[in-house]
């Protein structure tokens, strides 16, 4: 079975935890303990979030004023390498030595006219008080929106249109390799009209692509049997946060798309899972990283299928 597992940002770093290398490695170890049995039994592709990490790099870069701050596409590439390295190393520590693993920097094309560029919504980096957010907005020109009782920086999140390098991923899978790719939603790129020997020039663009939507596109393009979106909650709940909240064990896309889920957390996951199922007729599961094997077997979390 070919499985694409999308590791949520909270599966790698819980809200409020310091963005230390030690914390991130410890979370990667826990995630890989859940992924290793899957890698032994199935063809495995792993994607991951990068919101806290790319936000931290942006803060660090903004503190160095001798040069202009690095754009988000470069920061996305850095986090793909950093998080991919942690996952690849910790997963390799749990698998047989001869099991091949590869981390790929993944460019994903977006539309420069996507309306998301006029309405930033993707949260990155740590949470701030209202006062700190106001000061940073004035100083750096960043956009902030509420995140619970705090504020968080938001950036444009255009829809993924095309993933580059699919042929390479397929070749690696055919050779039994675990592939880590499309991290953080991939590196956002677009074409310009400038001619180059290969056709048009491909350049980076200031944005962060939603990891779950990119993972759904990746799973569809790779003809995966299952898209597993794993995070730090047990699954999709109806009535979340109320006394009537209830885990949804199984649903169709039509069931879920008529309900509302939090846009900053479960909403994109549900949308991505439904998109994959509708496009491919495959199966998507959403649930806790600790239940990954049970999720794939349909014994835990939320299963979405036609």
KESE-536449 format. One line per 4 residues: their letters; for each residue x, y, z of N, C-alpha, C. Coordinates in steps of 0.05 Angstrom, whole numbers. Atoms other than C-alpha are relative to their C-alpha. Layout:
// KESE-536449
A = X,Y,Z,X,Y,Z,X,Y,Z | ...
***
This chain:
// KESE-536449
XXXX = 17,-24,0,0,0,0,18,25,0 | -15,-25,1,25,69,-17,-13,21,18 | 11,-18,-21,16,118,41,15,26,0 | -11,-27,-5,27,193,46,-8,8,28
XXXX = 5,-9,-27,33,215,118,8,30,2 | -5,-29,-4,27,290,132,2,6,29 | -4,-6,-28,57,308,199,-8,28,6 | 8,-27,-8,22,367,230,21,14,16
XXXX = -19,-16,-16,62,423,261,-1,-7,29 | 3,6,-28,34,405,329,11,-28,7 | -12,26,-5,59,334,320,30,2,3 | -29,-4,-2,130,362,315,7,20,21
XXXX = -6,-19,-20,125,419,364,-26,11,11 | 26,-9,-11,68,434,412,0,30,4 | 4,-28,-4,40,503,419,12,9,27 | -11,-11,-24,78,545,470,27,-11,8
XXXX = -26,12,-6,140,500,471,22,17,-12 | -22,-15,11,207,535,462,10,-13,-26 | -9,10,26,233,529,390,29,-9,1 | -28,8,-2,297,495,412,5,-24,-17
XXXX = -7,23,15,335,444,372,-6,-26,15 | 5,24,-17,329,395,430,-29,-8,0 | 29,6,1,253,401,432,-8,-12,-27 | 8,9,27,247,391,357,11,-28,-5
XXXX = -10,27,4,292,330,357,-16,-20,17 | 16,18,-17,253,299,415,-27,-6,-13 | 25,5,14,188,309,377,3,-17,-25 | -6,16,24,219,281,314,4,-30,7
XXXX = -4,27,-9,240,219,353,-27,-14,5 | 26,11,-6,169,209,378,-17,-6,-25 | 15,3,25,139,219,309,11,-24,-16 | -12,22,16,188,170,277,-5,-27,13
XXXX = 7,25,-13,173,117,329,-27,-10,-10 | 26,8,11,102,118,301,2,-6,-29 | -3,3,28,125,121,229,16,-25,-8 | -18,23,7,177,65,230,-15,-25,-7
XXXX = 15,24,8,127,7,231,-14,3,-27 | 13,-5,26,91,39,172,20,-3,-22 | -21,1,21,156,45,133,8,-29,-6 | -7,28,4,169,-30,143,-21,-15,-15
XXXX = 23,15,11,100,-51,118,-10,12,-26 | 12,-14,23,82,1,64,21,18,-14 | -14,-22,13,110,49,13,-7,26,14 | 6,-23,-17,117,112,54,12,26,-11
XXXX = -8,-27,6,120,186,35,-8,17,24 | 5,-16,-23,126,236,92,2,30,-7 | -1,-29,2,108,310,89,-3,11,29 | 1,-11,-27,109,358,148,-5,30,0
XXXX = 4,-29,-3,91,427,174,26,14,6 | -24,-15,-6,140,483,185,-7,28,11 | 8,-27,-8,100,542,212,17,12,22 | -17,-12,-21,138,552,278,29,5,-9
XXXX = -28,-2,8,205,540,245,5,23,-19 | -4,-21,20,197,587,186,-5,28,13 | 4,-25,-14,170,641,233,24,8,16 | -24,-5,-16,231,634,278,23,10,-18
XXXX = -21,-9,18,278,640,218,-5,28,-10 | 7,-27,9,241,702,195,7,21,22 | -7,-18,-22,250,733,264,30,3,2 | -29,-2,-1,324,716,265,11,17,-22
XXXX = -9,-15,23,333,744,196,-6,30,3 | 7,-28,-3,297,808,213,18,15,20 | -18,-13,-20,345,820,271,27,8,-12 | -26,-7,14,404,823,222,-7,21,-21
XXXX = 9,-22,16,395,891,190,19,8,-22 | -20,-8,21,457,894,145,-10,-7,-28 | 11,7,26,419,860,89,-30,-3,2 | 29,4,0,346,853,69,-7,-28,11
XXXX = 9,26,-11,308,797,104,-4,-20,-22 | 3,21,20,308,731,67,-29,-4,-5 | 28,5,6,243,717,30,-9,-27,10 | 11,24,-12,196,663,52,6,-26,-16
XXXX = -6,24,15,213,615,-5,27,-11,9 | -26,10,-10,286,612,19,-3,-11,28 | 4,10,-27,263,604,91,-14,-27,-1 | 13,25,3,217,548,69,20,-22,-8
XXXX = -20,19,9,275,513,34,18,-8,24 | -17,6,-24,317,519,98,-14,-19,19 | 14,17,-19,263,488,141,-5,-27,-12 | 2,27,12,252,432,91,25,-17,5
XXXX = -25,14,-4,325,414,97,3,-7,30 | -5,5,-28,327,421,173,-19,-21,12 | 19,20,-11,263,383,191,3,-27,-14 | -4,25,14,275,332,136,24,-15,10
XXXX = -24,13,-11,344,319,164,-6,-14,27 | 7,12,-26,315,307,234,-17,-26,-4 | 17,23,5,261,260,208,16,-23,-13 | -16,20,13,309,223,162,19,-14,19
XXXX = -19,12,-18,361,213,216,-14,-17,22 | 13,15,-21,313,192,271,-15,-25,-11 | 14,23,12,273,146,225,21,-21,-8 | -22,18,6,339,116,201,11,-15,24
XXXX = -9,13,-25,357,101,273,-18,-23,8 | 19,20,-8,296,57,278,-4,-22,-21 | 4,19,22,297,21,211,25,-15,-6 | -25,14,7,345,-31,184,19,18,-16
XXXX = -20,-17,12,410,0,160,-3,2,-30 | 2,0,30,397,-21,88,-25,13,-11 | 24,-13,10,329,14,85,7,28,-10 | -8,-26,10,340,74,40,-20,22,7
XXXX = 17,-23,-6,313,143,59,11,24,-15 | -9,-24,15,316,209,21,-18,24,7 | 14,-25,-4,296,281,36,4,17,-25 | -1,-16,25,278,323,-25,-11,28,5
XXXX = 11,-27,1,271,398,-31,-20,0,-23 | 23,3,18,204,404,-66,-11,27,-8 | 11,-25,10,184,464,-109,-29,-6,-8 | 28,3,7,109,474,-117,-10,26,-12
XXXX = 9,-24,15,79,522,-168,-26,11,12 | 25,-14,-8,27,573,-146,-6,22,-20 | 9,-21,19,-13,625,-184,6,27,13 | -6,-26,-12,16,695,-172,-25,18,3
XXXX = 25,-15,-2,-55,722,-181,-20,-12,20 | 17,12,-20,-83,678,-126,-10,21,20 | 10,-21,-18,-129,721,-82,12,-1,28 | -13,2,-26,-91,695,-21,21,21,5
XXXX = -20,-20,-4,-38,747,-34,-12,27,10 | 13,-24,-10,-89,801,-18,-12,-4,28 | 11,6,-26,-112,767,46,16,-21,14 | -17,20,-14,-56,734,87,-16,-14,22
XXXX = 15,15,-20,-84,678,130,18,-22,14 | -15,22,-10,-28,627,143,17,8,24 | -15,-8,-23,-1,632,214,28,-13,0 | -28,10,-2,75,625,223,12,12,26
XXXX = -14,-11,-23,121,634,282,-14,-3,26 | 12,2,-27,106,641,356,-24,17,4 | 23,-17,-7,46,673,390,11,25,14 | -8,-26,-12,50,746,414,-23,12,16
XXXX = 21,-17,-12,13,792,460,-9,20,-20 | 11,-20,19,-30,844,426,20,24,-2 | -19,-23,0,21,898,446,24,-6,-17 | -24,8,16,81,860,418,-7,-2,-30
XXXX = 8,2,28,43,845,354,-3,27,-13 | 3,-27,10,25,918,345,27,13,-6 | -27,-12,4,98,939,354,14,-12,-24 | -13,13,22,123,887,305,-13,7,-27
XXXX = 14,-8,24,70,905,254,9,28,-9 | -9,-27,7,92,978,257,29,0,-9 | -29,0,5,166,961,256,7,-15,-26 | -8,17,22,168,906,203,-20,-2,-22
XXXX = 20,1,21,104,914,164,-14,-27,-1 | 12,27,0,80,844,184,-30,3,6 | 29,1,-5,6,825,187,-5,-20,22 | 7,17,-23,-23,795,251,-30,-5,1
XXXX = 29,6,-5,-89,760,266,-2,-15,26 | 3,14,-25,-118,732,330,5,-30,-2 | -4,29,-2,-97,662,351,-7,-7,29 | 9,3,-28,-139,645,412,0,26,14
XXXX = -2,-25,-15,-125,698,464,25,16,-8 | -25,-13,8,-59,716,430,-2,10,-29 | -2,-9,28,-36,744,363,22,-16,-13 | -21,14,15,4,709,309,4,12,-28
XXXX = -5,-11,27,37,732,245,-13,-18,-21 | 11,15,23,1,711,181,12,10,-26 | -12,-6,26,27,708,110,-18,-12,-22 | 17,12,21,-5,692,42,4,-30,-3
XXXX = -1,29,3,-23,619,31,-15,-8,-26 | 14,7,25,-39,608,-43,-3,-30,-4 | 5,28,5,-66,542,-69,22,-13,-16 | -20,14,16,-15,491,-94,-12,-8,-27
XXXX = 9,7,27,-21,481,-169,14,-24,-13 | -15,22,13,34,434,-191,25,-6,17 | -23,8,-15,88,394,-155,22,-8,-20 | -23,8,17,157,389,-188,15,-24,13
XXXX = -16,22,-10,199,326,-182,-15,-25,5 | 15,24,-6,144,274,-181,13,-25,-11 | -13,23,13,183,229,-228,22,-11,18 | -21,9,-18,241,227,-179,-11,-14,24
XXXX = 13,12,-23,195,211,-121,-9,-28,-7 | 10,26,8,164,153,-160,23,-20,-3 | -23,18,3,232,124,-177,10,-9,27 | -9,7,-26,253,126,-105,-18,-19,14
XXXX = 20,19,-12,189,92,-82,3,-28,-11 | -2,26,14,198,37,-133,25,-15,10 | -24,13,-11,267,24,-102,-2,-5,30 | 4,6,-28,238,16,-33,8,22,19
XXXX = -10,-22,-16,259,85,-8,-23,14,14 | 19,-18,-14,222,125,45,7,28,-9 | -5,-27,11,214,195,16,-12,21,18 | 9,-23,-16,209,258,57,0,24,-19
XXXX = 2,-21,20,184,315,13,-23,18,6 | 22,-19,-2,137,374,5,-3,11,28 | 1,-10,-27,156,397,75,-9,29,1 | 10,-27,-3,120,459,99,-18,9,-23
XXXX = 16,-7,23,75,455,38,17,3,-25 | -17,-4,23,135,457,-8,10,29,-3 | -11,-27,5,175,517,-34,-17,13,-21 | 18,-12,20,127,565,-68,15,14,-22
XXXX = -13,-11,23,149,583,-138,-21,8,-21 | 18,-8,22,119,615,-200,18,5,-25 | -14,-6,25,138,626,-273,-3,30,-7 | 1,-27,11,156,694,-301,1,-2,-31
XXXX = 0,1,30,154,714,-375,29,2,-10 | -28,-3,9,230,721,-377,9,-26,-13 | -8,25,13,256,671,-428,27,-10,10 | -25,13,-7,311,622,-409,2,-25,-18
XXXX = -3,23,18,339,561,-446,-21,-22,5 | 20,21,-6,289,515,-410,-28,9,-6 | 27,-11,6,230,560,-429,-4,26,15 | 4,-24,-16,207,610,-376,15,-3,26
XXXX = -15,0,-25,243,630,-312,-18,-7,23 | 14,7,-25,221,597,-248,13,15,23 | -11,-16,-23,228,641,-186,-17,-6,25 | 14,3,-25,208,638,-113,-20,23,4
XXXX = 20,-21,-5,149,678,-86,-5,1,30 | 3,-5,-29,134,707,-17,-26,-11,10 | 25,13,-9,84,658,11,8,-26,15 | -3,26,-12,75,594,51,-25,-17,-8
XXXX = 22,17,9,32,538,21,-9,-18,23 | 11,17,-21,-15,500,67,11,-29,-4 | -12,27,1,19,433,83,-21,-21,-6 | 20,21,5,-46,393,83,-10,0,-28
XXXX = 9,-1,28,-69,418,15,22,-10,-19 | -22,10,16,0,405,-14,2,-30,2 | -2,29,-4,0,335,16,-22,-14,-14 | 23,12,15,-69,321,-14,7,-1,-30
XXXX = -8,-1,28,-43,342,-83,22,-21,-5 | -22,20,2,20,300,-72,-11,-28,0 | 11,27,-2,-20,239,-52,-16,-7,-25 | 15,5,25,-66,246,-112,18,-5,-24
XXXX = -18,3,23,-9,255,-161,16,-27,1 | -15,25,-3,27,194,-132,-18,-24,0 | 20,21,0,-37,153,-135,2,-17,26 | -2,13,-26,-30,138,-61,-27,-14,7
XXXX = 24,14,-9,-79,89,-29,-13,15,24 | 10,-13,-24,-84,129,36,15,26,4 | -11,-25,-10,-72,201,57,-5,1,30 | 3,-1,-29,-59,203,132,10,27,10
XXXX = -7,-26,-11,-61,271,165,1,-4,30 | -3,6,-28,-32,262,235,8,25,15 | -5,-24,-16,-29,313,290,0,-8,29 | 0,6,-29,-38,317,366,-28,-4,11
XXXX = 27,6,-10,-113,304,370,-9,-26,-12 | 8,27,7,-151,239,364,-15,-2,-27 | 14,1,25,-190,258,302,-17,25,-3 | 18,-22,5,-245,304,276,-24,-3,19
XXXX = 22,0,-19,-298,323,327,-23,18,-10 | 23,-18,3,-368,350,318,-4,14,27 | 5,-15,-25,-385,404,369,25,4,17 | -25,-3,-14,-312,414,387,-1,23,20
XXXX = -1,-20,-21,-302,451,452,-26,4,15 | 25,-1,-13,-373,440,475,-5,-26,16 | 6,25,-15,-403,389,524,-10,-22,-19 | 11,20,18,-433,354,463,21,-10,-20
XXXX = -20,8,20,-367,344,426,2,-31,-2 | 0,29,5,-362,275,394,19,-6,-23 | -18,8,21,-309,241,353,-15,-12,-23 | 12,11,24,-330,228,281,17,-23,-9
XXXX = -16,24,7,-307,157,267,3,-4,-30 | -1,4,29,-325,154,193,-20,19,-13 | 17,-19,14,-354,203,143,7,1,-29 | -5,-6,28,-360,220,70,8,29,-3
XXXX = -6,-28,4,-333,285,41,-25,18,2 | 24,-16,-1,-405,309,34,-9,5,29 | 7,-3,-28,-417,297,108,16,23,13 | -18,-19,-14,-357,339,130,-1,27,-13
XXXX = -2,-26,13,-359,395,78,-25,17,6 | 24,-16,-7,-428,416,103,3,11,29 | -5,-9,-27,-399,428,173,23,21,0 | -21,-20,-3,-353,484,197,20,-10,21
XXXX = -22,7,-18,-285,470,229,19,24,1 | -18,-23,-5,-233,519,256,19,3,-23 | -16,-5,24,-197,551,197,30,-2,7 | -29,0,-6,-131,555,235,10,-27,10
XXXX = -10,26,-10,-129,482,257,-12,-23,-17 | 11,24,13,-177,426,234,-12,6,-27 | 12,-7,25,-209,464,176,16,-9,-24 | -16,8,23,-151,456,126,4,-30,-2
XXXX = -4,29,1,-141,383,146,-25,-14,-12 | 25,11,10,-214,366,133,-3,6,-30 | 2,-8,28,-213,404,67,19,-16,-17 | -20,16,15,-149,369,44,-8,-29,-2
XXXX = 8,28,0,-174,300,63,-23,-4,-19 | 23,2,18,-240,311,27,8,3,-29 | -9,-4,27,-205,337,-34,13,-25,-11 | -14,24,9,-161,275,-38,-21,-22,-7
XXXX = 20,21,4,-221,228,-31,-17,5,-24 | 17,-7,23,-263,265,-82,15,-4,-26 | -16,1,25,-207,267,-133,8,-28,-8 | -12,26,5,-182,196,-126,-18,-24,7
XXXX = 15,23,-10,-235,153,-92,14,-16,21 | -15,14,-21,-182,134,-42,-10,6,28 | 8,-3,-28,-184,138,33,18,19,14 | -16,-19,-17,-161,193,81,-7,-5,29
XXXX = 4,3,-29,-152,188,156,12,24,14 | -10,-22,-17,-142,243,208,0,-9,29 | -1,8,-28,-119,229,278,27,5,13 | -24,-4,-16,-63,226,330,24,-15,-12
XXXX = -25,13,9,9,211,310,5,-26,15 | -4,24,-17,9,160,367,-16,-23,-10 | 18,21,9,-46,121,332,4,-6,-30 | -4,1,29,-15,120,262,-7,-27,-12
XXXX = 6,27,11,-19,44,251,-30,-6,2 | 29,5,-3,-90,41,279,-16,17,-19 | 13,-18,20,-109,100,235,-2,-14,-27 | -1,13,26,-87,63,173,-17,-25,-2
XXXX = 17,24,-1,-125,1,195,-29,7,5 | 28,-8,-4,-188,42,207,-10,-5,28 | 8,6,-27,-188,28,282,1,24,18 | -2,-24,-16,-176,99,306,-4,25,-17
XXXX = 2,-26,14,-186,172,288,-25,1,-18 | 23,-5,18,-232,195,232,8,-10,-28 | -4,10,27,-236,157,166,-19,15,-19 | 17,-14,20,-261,196,105,3,-16,-26
XX = 1,16,24,-282,155,45,-26,4,-15 | 24,-2,16,-332,156,-11,-19,-22,7
***
